[in-house]
Amino acid sequence: MERFRWIADNYGGYTLSVYGIRLSIEPLPSHSPRGHFWGNIEGLPAISAADGFPRFYMKLQRGKNDLREWLLWRLNCLEQSDPKAFEALKRRA
């Protein structure tokens, strides 16, 4: 995952793409009561409400680190529990 980097957009947000999975973190309006940034994920099979997306963060770097760490953990779980599904996911990219 070291080769995958966050890429800034023109609006203060960042995206990270891995195996066709897209993580994003974007600024919230200044009047938002939930925090300063929200993070989301697209393209990962079997995401459920229990995974808790979108997520809200007060600090950009903390959010980027949390989202990246969560994805690493989730991919590791998939690789351990269903290696064929993990290989298929990697081929998708």
N, C-alpha and C positions, 0 to 999 in steps of 0.2 A: 504493500500500500504506500510505501515511501515514494514511489514514482508518481503517485496521483497528488495533485496540488489543487488548492483552492484557486479559482480564477475570479477576479473582481469584475463586476459589471459597471455600467455607467450610472447606477442609481444607489451605490453604497452597499450593494449585496454581493454575495459570493456564491459560486457553485463548485461542486466537486463531483466528477463523474467517474464511476468505477463499474465495469462490467455491465454497462447499460443502466445502472442505478444512478439517480441524480439526487445529491444532497444540495439543499440551498439554505442560505440564511440571509434574511433581508431586514432592513430597518423598519420599525413600526413608526407610525405617526407620533409626534412628540406628546400628544395628549393621551396616548394609550395607557390604560391602567395595568396592562399585563407585562410590561417590560419595554426594552428598547429594540429588541430583535426577535424575530421568530424564525425557527428552523423547520424544514419539511423534507420529506423524502418521497421520491417517485420511482417506480419501476422495480421494486423488490417484492417478489411474490410472498404471499402469506403475511402481510402486514395487517395487524388487527388494531382495534381501538385500544387494546391493552398495551400496545407499544407506545401510545401517548404522543401522537403527532397531530397537529403541529406542536412544537415545544417553544417555550418563550424564555428569553434570556435577557439579563441586564447588561452583560458585557459581551462584545463581539468575539473576542478570542476564546472566552470560556465556552460560548456556544459552538464555535467551530471545533474546538477540541472535543466537546461532548458528543457532537454529531459524528465526528470521525471515529472516535473510540467506540460508539455504539455500533456503527457499521462494521468495524473490524470484528467486534464481538459477535454480531449477528451472522456475518459471513463465516466465521470460525464455527459457530453452532451448526450452520447449514452444511459445511464441509464434513463435520464429524457425524452428523445424523443422517445425511443423505448425499454421499459423495457424487453420485450420478447427477443429481439436481444441481449441485455446486459446479460440476464440470460443464453442464448445459448452460448455466448462467454465465460462466466465463466465456463460452463460445459465442454467446449472444452479442458481446461487445464488438 
